Amino acid sequence: MRPTATRAVIAAVALVAVAAGARITAQDRLSGRSFASRSEVIARNGMVATSHPFATQIALDVLKGGGNAVDAAIAANAFLGLGDPGNSGIGGDLFAIVWDAKTKQLYGLNASGRSARGMTLEELKRRGLKQIPANGPLAVSVPGCVDGWFALHGRFGSMPMARLLAPTIAYARDGLPIAPDISDDSSLRLSQRLPGTPAGSFANLRALYMPGGAFPKKGEIFRNPGLATSLEQIAKGGRDAYYKGPIAAAIAAHITAQGGYLSVEDFAAHTSEWLTPVSTTYRGYRVWELPPNTQGSAVLQMLNVLEGVDIAKAGFGSADHVHWFTEAKKLAFEDLASVYADASAMRVPVERLVSKEYGAQRRALVKADRAGVYTTGFPVDSHTVYLTTADKDGNMVSLIQSNSLSFGSLEVAEGLGFALHNRGMWFELTEGHPNSYAPGKRPFHTIIPAFVTKDDQPWLSFGLMGGDMQPQGHVQVLLNLIDFGMNLQEAGDAPRIYHAGSFPRTGHLADVGELSLEAGYAPETIRELMRRGHKVTSAYGLYGGYQAIMRQDGVYFGASESRKDGYAAGY
């Protein structure tokens, strides 16, 4: 719920108080900035950064055992579907960027699924829907995660898939203690999403993830034998065990029984897509993202606007820094809400969106002393886990995987051990919109892996979780590293900015939107932003989750999100 004007003022006053307090409570460190939670991890032979300690350990064991960065990424992702089941799992989609040391090239993978071929826009309208419901079977498109694993493994993997899935299978059968942030986040999201649903609904989800009436508390043991069985079938039968076997049949039967349209034919027809990442330069660095249907191009648009501003001179945390960042975000997100979609439906060439010329045109709309309201430059007719790995040979993987909202559609096919995502909720139901629903079409996606090269060599593999916070977080991390001279851990620990408004499904802003600042910004900055017309408030849990690996002179530097449970580790 968005605060009223009165609540926004109260929140802003509270934010000033928090900012002032942050100066007093910041930790003393012998090196680095006061907000840094820990040092970077530095190693030569391999590096892993994930949001769960066990995932990091599993991936590092793979590297030490002779596996490569792709092997480690798959093994870590498999565990996260067990250890952080609200945000990830084999009922969701996957995207990745791989730096291959042999060919010295980047490869992008779109492992997102397509909508049911038997469901039509006309049928959705006949039901009186203005949007596809977030809960329930209509939002479930074909989950692409498992096919993504096998696409990555088939091209780059070296260890048997059974070896990569074995640790998660063992944890699923024997049980694992739930980590604190995952317990808090999952409990909160379920408490927000389940009330108001019909009595007895989503019984399979409740039985699996709320066996005692609530998601397990920190330290409680969680077991998932159904997921262990599903992963054993995949380890033995490959990707066809999921897409052409009993798993697909069970999912299709469940969705049909709940009133949806996903069929075994939809699963059998699914394929992932290898593609070329898109890029722009920013002060001598080349930043790479995946093209639509992801929102990655918004990162490049924001950077093109900001490159014409002396952000370094403004200084981190200054009103100018926050103001210009926010205006660049608003400009990019107007386009994002209007034209981003499955590439086959886009009417605007991505090259035009991320061009320096277009960035300069958009920058010219910004007033340095006043918050603006913008429209798209291209008028038209009408929760997540991130991980990154690197190995001794120089291969690096940037991988992100998600259920969309926490626990996705809330639909769980009995006995399979995982929730099905609800990525289909992001379709528009307005005819003529590029992201309008159509059978067999990929919806707009929020999840975006990122990569940065310097002089055509790998420099940074990184990502950030959290819906529309992801492109905002990507840009902030890059400003922190390139403009403000922070190290890799500091770049993630620094207080963040989150601006809400102009996004697919929610529509366009008619005003300046809401600007949320994490604790740590100075009262003077907040007052000046308010004077410029920004609606400054505070937010809870919206600032994302960051992981990163940097390579410099043959040495890896790793960093992990202090707001999550995980860590970076190397050897």
N, C-alpha and C positions, 0 to 999 in steps of 0.2 A: 504494500500500500504506500502511495506517495504522501509525504507529509503535507498538511495544509500550509498556507502562508505563515500562520502563527507558529505552527510547529517547526517550520523551517527556520524562523528567526531564533526560536529557543535552541534548536540544534546548533545553529551557527554560533550563538553565545557560548554554548557548552563546548563547541569545537575550539574556540579561542582559549578557553580554560584548559582544555586537554593539551593544546599546543604549548601553552606556557608551562604546564606540568612536565611535558616531555623533556624539556631542557634540564630539569632537575633530576629526573629518574634515569636518564641515559647512562649506559654502562661505561666505565673507564676501561680503555684498552691501551696496551703499550704501542700498538700500531693500528692504523686505519681510522675510520670515522666513528663517531660516537654511536651511530645507529647500527653499526655492523654487529651481527649476532655471533659471528665466528670467523675464522680465517678461511681463505680458499684452500681447497685440497690440491696438492701439486704432486704429479707422478709422471713417469716416462712411458710405462708399458701399456697402460689402459686406464680408462676412467668411466665411471657410471654415476649418473645423478637421477634419482627418482624420488617420488613423494612417500615412499614407505621403506623402512629399514630392511625388511626381508627381501623386497624386490631388488634393492641395491646389492644385498649380499648374494642373491641368486645370480644376478647378472655378472657380478665380479667373479664368482666361482666359474661361470662359463668362460670368461676371458682367461682366467688362470689355467683352466683345463684345456686350452687350445682353441676355443671357439672365437669367432670374430664379433665385430660390433653388431652386426645384424642378428646373429645368434643370441647375443646378450640382450638385445632389445626385445626380441620375441619372448624370451624366458621371463624377463621382467614384466612385460605387458600381461602375460598369462597369469602371473601371480597377482597383479593388481586387480584383475577381475574377481579374485577371491578375497583379497585383503581390503579392497576398497570397492565393494560391489555396487554401491550407489552410483558411482561416477564412471565405472568402466566395466568391461566384460565382453564375452563373446556374443552377446546380444546387441552389440553396438557397432559403430563404424570406426574407420582408422584412416589416417593420412600420415605420410612419411616423406622425408627428404634424406637421401643417402649420398654421402661423399665416398666415391669409390677410388681408392688410392691407386689402383692399377691403371685405370683409364683417365684418372685425374679429372673426373666429371661429376656433376650433380645429377641425380635422378629423382624425380618426383613420383609418388604413388598416390593415386586417388582410390581408396578402398571403401568408398561409400556406396550404399545400396540404392536401388530404384524402387519406386512406388509400385503397388499392386496393379497388374495389368487389367484386372477385372473391376477396379474401382474407377468411376468417372467423375468429372466435375459436375455433371448433370445430377448424378445420384447424391453427391454431397449437398448440392443446392436443394434437391428435393427434400432432404432431411431438415432443411431450414438452417443450415450451418453458415455462419459468417467466417468462422475459422475452424480448422481441424482441431478437435479437442486434444489437449495434452495427455489426458488419461484415456486409456482404452485402445481398442484394436485398430482404429482408423489411422492412428499416427505411426503405426509400425510399417516401415519399409524393410526391404531385405537387409539383414545385418551383414556388413562387409568385412568385419574384423578378421575372421578366420581365413577368408580368401586372401586378405591382405598379408597375413602371416606367410601363407604358402607362396604368394607372389614374391615377397621379399626373400624367403628362404630358397625358392627355386632359382633365383637370379644371383644371390650373393651368399646364401647360408653355407655352412660347412659341417656343423654337427647334426646328427639325426634329430628329427623333430621330437621323437620319443624322449630323448635326453633332455631337451629344452622344456618339455612339459612335465617331466617327472617330479621336480620339486613341488610344483603347485598341486599335483595330484596327491602327493604325500601329505602336504599341509591340509588339503581339503578333507582327506579321510581322518587324519589324526587330530586335526583342530589347531587353531592358532589363537593367541590372545589379541583382542581388538585394540588397535592403536587409538590414542586419545582424540586427536582431531577428527579421525574418521568416525568414531563413536558420536562425538558431538554433532558433526555435520550431518551424518545420516539420520540421527534421531531428530534433529531440527527439521530436515527436509520432509521426513515422513510425517511429522506432526503438522506440517503445513499443508501437505498434499492429500492425506487420507481423510481428514474431517470433511464432512459434507458428501462423501461418496456413499452410495446405497449400502445399507446393512448387508453384511456378508460378501460384499464385492472384494475383488482382488484377494481371494482366500489363499491362493497359492503363494503370493508375495508375502502375506502375513505369516503363513506357516514356515516359509523359508527364512525370512529375515527378522521376524518378530516372534520367535517361538514362545517367549514368555510374556507376550503382549507389547514388547518394545524392542527396538534394536539393541543388541548387546552393549553393555557399558564397557568403559575402558578396562582392559585386562581380563574380561570374560572370554571364555573359550568358545569359538565359533567353528562349527563343522559343516561341511557341505558335500556329502557323499554323492549327490546328484551331479554336481559339477565335476567331481572326480571321474565319474563314469563317462560323462560327455567328453572330457579331455582324453580319456583312455581310448574312446572310439575314434577321436580325431588323430591321436598319435598312431593308431594302428591302421586306420582306413584313409588317412589324408583328408584333404579338403572336401572330397566327395562324401565322406562320412557325415559331414555337416550339410552340404548343399544337395546331395542326391540320395541321402540315406534316412535313417530313422529320426535324426534330429530335425531335419527339414519337415518331415512328415508330421512330427509331433507339434512343431510350431504352427504349421499351416492348419492342422486340425483344431488347435486351441484358438487361433485367431478367427477361424470360421465359426466356431461355436460361440464366440463372443460377439459376432455380428460384423466381423471384418472380411477382407477379401484376399489376403495374402495366400498364395497357393504354392504347391510343390513345383509347379511349372515356373513360377517366379524365382524360386531358389535355384532351380536347375539352369536357368538362363543367366544367372548372375556372373559378372566378371569385374575384376579390378582394372584400372587403367594406368599405364605408365605415361607420364607427361613431362614436359619441360617446365621447371619453375620459372616464374616471372621475376624481374628484378628492376631495381633502380640503384643509382649511386648516391651515397650520402657522405660528403666530406672525404672522399677517397676510398670509402668502403663500398662494396657491392652487397646489397641486402636482397635476399632471395625469399620468396613466398610461393605458395601454390595458387594457381589461378582459380577463378570461380568454377565450381559452385561454392568455394570457400570465400571467407571475407579477407583473405590475406592481402589482396591488392589494396585494401584500405590502409594498411601499414605503409605501403609505398607511396600512396597519395599523401598521407600525412607528412612523411619525410620530405617529399618534394616541396610542400608548402613551407616547412620549417627550415629547409636548407638556405633560404633567402633571409633568415633572421639570425642575428648574432646571439644565439642562446647561451653560449659560454660566457659572454660578457654579462648577460643578465644575471647569471648565478643560479645555482640550484636552490629551489624553494622560494625564489623571488616572485613577486606579482607578475612581472613580465614573463618569466618562465611558465608559470601556470596559465596565464592568459593566452599566450601564443599556442601552447599545447592544446588548450581547450578549443580555441577557434579552429585550429587545424583539424581536430577531431570532428567538430561539428560539420565542417565543409565536406570531409570524406564520407561521413555517415549519411549525409543527405543523398549522395550518389549510391551508397550501399543499400539504402532502403528503396531506391528507385530502380536500379538496373542490374544488381547482382543476382545471378541465377545459374542454373546449369548452363555450361558454356554453349550448348547447342541452341539455347533460347535467348542468349544475350544479343541485343541489338547494337551495343556499343563495343567496339574493339577494346580489349584490355590494354593494348599498347597505347591507346589514346588516354585512357583513364590514368595510367601511371607515367605519362610523359612529363618532362620538365616544363614544356610549354603550358600544358593544362594546369600544372602546379602553380606556375607564376600567375596565371589568370585568376586562380582561386585565391592566392595570397593577396592579390590586389584588393579583394573585397573586405579584408580585415582592417578594422580600426584599432590602433594600438592602445587606445584609452577607453574602449567601450566594448562590452559583450555584444555580439551580433546575432541576427537571425538570418538564416540562409535557405536557399532552395538548391536543388540539384542543378548541375550544369548540363544535364542530359534529360530533359523532360520526356516522359513516356505517355502512352495513351491511358492510359488509366492510372550439465556438470561434467566432468572431464578429467583425464589424467595425462600428464606429459612426462616424457622421459627422454634421456639422451645418453648415448654410449659411444665409446671410442676405443680402438684397439691398437696393438703394438705396431701394426702395419700402416697406420694412418687412416683407416676407414672410420667414418663417423656417421651416426644415425640420429636424426631428429624425428621423433615419433610422438604422435598425439592420438588419443583414443577415447571414445566417449559414449555415454548413454543419452546424450542431450540433457534433459532435466535429470535430477537425481532419481535413480531407479526408473528412468525412462518413462514408458507408458504405464508402468505398474503391472504390466502383464507378465506372468511367469507360466510357461508351459510345465505342467506337472512332471516332476522327476528330473528335469534337465539341469536345474541348479543355477539359473541366471535369469535376470530381468531383460525384457526386450525394450530397445530404445524407442524414443518417440520423435525421431528426427522429422517425420512427416508433418509434424505440427507447424513447421516453418514455411510450408507452402502458403501462398496467397490463394484466395478463392475469388479474386477479381479477374474477370476475363481480360486478356490483353496485357496483363502484367508479365514481365519476363519470368518471374518466379511463380506464376499461376500453376495450380495443380494440373497434371496430366498423367495418364497411365504410363508406367514404365519410365518415369522421369526422376532424376535426382533432385532433392530439395536443396535449398540454401543451407550451408553449413557454417557453424561458428568456429569449429576447431581448426587450428592452423599451426603446423610446425614451421620453424624458421631457420635460416642459415645465413651466414655472412662470410664472404671471401675478401681477401686483401691481396692485391697483385696476383689474382687468379689462383691463390692458395687458400686452403681452409683456415678460417680464423675463429669462427664461433658457431656452435650448434646450440640453439636455445628455443625455449617456448614458455608459454604461460597459460594456465588454465583459467576458465571463468567467463564463458559467454561473450558478451560485447566488451568485457574487460580485456580480452586477448589482444586485439590490435592496439588498444590503448597501452597495455602493458609492454608489448613489443617495442613500441616507440619510446616509452619511458626508459626501458632498459638500455636502448641504444643511445639515447641522449646522455644517460648517466655514464656510460662507458666512453663515448666519443667526445661529447661536449664538456662533461663535468669531471672527467679523469678518474672515475671511480674504478676500483678493482671489481672482479667478477662477482664476489659475494656482496660487496657494498651496493652494486648496481641493482641487486634483488632486494636487499634489506631496506633500501632508502624508502621513506614514506611515499605513498603512491597517490595518484589522482584518478578519480573515476567520474566520468560525465555520463549522465543518463539522458537518452532521447534519440529520436530518428533511427529506427531500427526495423528490420523486417518484422512483420506481425504487429508491432506496436504503432507503426506509422511515423509520420513526420512531426517535427516540433513546430508549434506556433509561437514559441517564445524562446528564451535562452536556455531552457532546460535546467537540470539540477547538477551542481558541481559538488562532489563529495571529496573531502580531503582526509587522508589518513592522519592519525595523531602524529605530530612532529612539526607541522607547519607553523610559522611564527604568527602571532596575533596581528602584527603589522601587515603581513601578506594577506591574511584573511580580510582585514578591514579594507585594504586597497582593492581587492577583488570585488568586494561588495560595492565599493564606491563606483567601480567600472560597470556595475549592473549585473554581475554574476549572482545567481542564487546559490549561496554556499550553505552546505549542510554536512551532516556526517552519515556514514553508512556502516553496516555491520556485515562482514563476511563477503564483500564484493570486490576485494582487491586482488584476487587471483592467486596462483601458485606457480612459482618459477623454478626452472632447472636449467643449467647451462654447462657447457664444456668449451673451453677456449684452448687453441693450440698456438704456441709461440716458440719458435726455435727448437722444435722437436719435443717440447714439454707440454703436458696437458695441465690445465687449471680447471678445477671443478667447483661448482657452487650449487647449493640447494636451498629451496624456499624455507625461510625460518618460520613462516606462517603455517607450514604443514609438518607432517611427522617424519619425513624422509631425510636423507642426507646424500652427499657425494662421497665417493670412495674410489681410490685408485691403487695401483701397485707398480 
